[in-house]
Amino acid sequence: MELRHLYAQMEELIQDLIVGREVVEALLSNGLLEQDETACWDYKEKFDVDVTKPAIREATAELVKDIAAFYNTHGGYLVFGIADPNRGKGGWIPVGIEPNEFPIARLRDLTNEVCGLNTIQIHYREFWVRVSEEAYLLGVLLIPKRPVGAPPVKMLTTIGRSGKNSGKSVFEKGDTFFRSGDSVRQAKDHEQFEFLQSDRRLCGNSGRKKLLDHNLPSQSLICPSFVGRVNILADLNGWLGDDFDQIHILGGEGGAW
């Protein structure tokens, strides 16, 4: 199946909050898994959550970062029970998971702690799928898409790393993440926040909606070369997405806008 058709199918599944066999069946073609991870699905071999252990809490935080990034972007799926024996060189294959071991309640607890109470409603299901004449138990975690107009999720707390990486962090309080292709990125510049404030359509035009009618001339005439202020604009976008910061005072010497 062409990726653009698969994108359209996955976008519909996410919008309808489908979590189950239909998701994996969409990723199968002629008995083989789609080999690309994208902005709306990701493969995981397994996951074990035990928030009482620092190293496992760190791994859980990495997964919560994935969840926040999917939610902020298009929504998406984490499919558990899929391994990459070639270590990043391609060749995703199903290996299955152990039944009823995924601690969804603990994952929800950490997601609520880090992203806000009941902000991201994740859903998890396990089911058997036949691939190349073999049956495998897979798990699918659905992350819904953030509603248009809702502010992007920012991390509410800092979670550090352990062991040899002690002193570093998985993420810092206030970080905002989004999904770009098969990776998670931190939003830092104006264009990235502009994207997060758009309708974020996976298929078709995903530009920012026109909010107000006006009779102003083209921006190229008003301000043909706009340089600098990237960090200021990123901070401003962060403020606008903060539900608890209702008053903003902007001061300066003026200029062309």
Secondary structure, DSSP 8 states (H G I E B T S, - for coil): --HHHHHHHHHHHHHTT--SHHHHHHHEETTEE----BTTEEEES-----TTSHHHHHHHHHHHHHHHHHHHTT-EEEEESEE-TTSSSS--EE----TT---HHHHHHHHHHHH-TTTS--EEEEEEEEETTEEEEEEEEEE----TTS---B-SS-EE--GGGTT-EEE-TT-BEEEETTEEEE--SHHHHHHHTS---SSS--------------HHHH-S---S-HHHHHHHHHHHT-TT--------S----
